[in-house]
Amino acid sequence: PNSNVAFIGLGQMGTRMVNNLIKHGKQPRVYDVVPSAVSSIKGAIPRSSAEEAADGANIIITMLPNGQIVKDTVIGEKGILKKIGKNSLLLDSSTTGPQVARELYQAAKESSVRFLDAPVSGGVVGAQAGTLCFMVGGDEGDCKEVEPVLLHMGAKVLFCGDSGAGQITKLCNNLILGVTMIGTAEAMNLGVKLGLDPKLLSDVVNISTGRSWSSDTYNPVPGVMENVPSAKNYDGGFSVELIAKDLGLAGDAALSISAPVPLAAMSHQLFRTMIAYGLGKKDFSVIYKFLEGKAVD
Ligand code: NAD
């Protein structure tokens, strides 16, 4: 479609997503608080504020760290909502939880702007390859309309239900992700300390019942896989701070309906402990090093 796309938030995910938009012939207007993140993208239109990026765009995508930052960006003092043309589509791909999504949906509606929550899974590997899965909440017609643009960055667009449903889906997924990463790291550490070769152990797990994305695509043990954070001193990827945020959001959502989430709670506390040990900016697979008891630079 004939769309002017704006993209706000050029971090681990955003940069890769924007590069895929550019590959598909789009020329997005881009903004990040870090100027070098803006200037390093070739083929985009650099903007010096979120407001400037949003001005004149009819599809605005945000990919920011957390719900508070998304809210400040959209409805804060310098919020972009005022700059967004009527009937334009604002789409948040950050993981913020259902409450923030519903709040923004309502605020957007009052300004005659359409809002979708559209968090993603696939990690930086999926963002790079353009194979992300978008989980969308809001109005189904809006989802259908924006789908061709999302498919420039992802392989799947799944409509999950009313506003907030995309976020709920994402939190459930990341609950499993946090728990399987810890389980994988725990078992790998045990096996290695008992004398097993980590590659062999992974090969066996990956054709057995212990297999998960955490073991077969994002293995936390250095040397088992290439092109994953564990091969790069746990730099880049999906930070401990972000998985801790998501497990906290899952806990909040669970509390609101009194659903028990014992492993989410324990995983949340483990990742929070790692933040206290200075590992917050590292990729979350660094849990392996944490359990091994070795320091990471
Ligand atoms: P990131 O921290 O790498 O990137 C966030 C970017 O937002 C940074 O470049 C930062 O400078 C920028 N930013 C912060 N405040 C801003 C502001 N006020 N205005 C403009 N830019 C601002 O995070 P990420 O890993 O790219 O994740 C982004 C979101 O996607 C998070 O909600 C995360 O939970 C979710 N997510 C991450 C992954 C992953 O594997 N990294 C996967 C799926 C979903």
Residues whose N, C-alpha, C, O or C-beta is under 5 A from the ligand:
A	BS01	NAD	G9 L10 G11 Q12 M13 G14 Y31 D32 V33 V34 M63 L64 P65 N66 I69 S93 S94 T95 V120 S121 G123 V124 G237 F238 L242
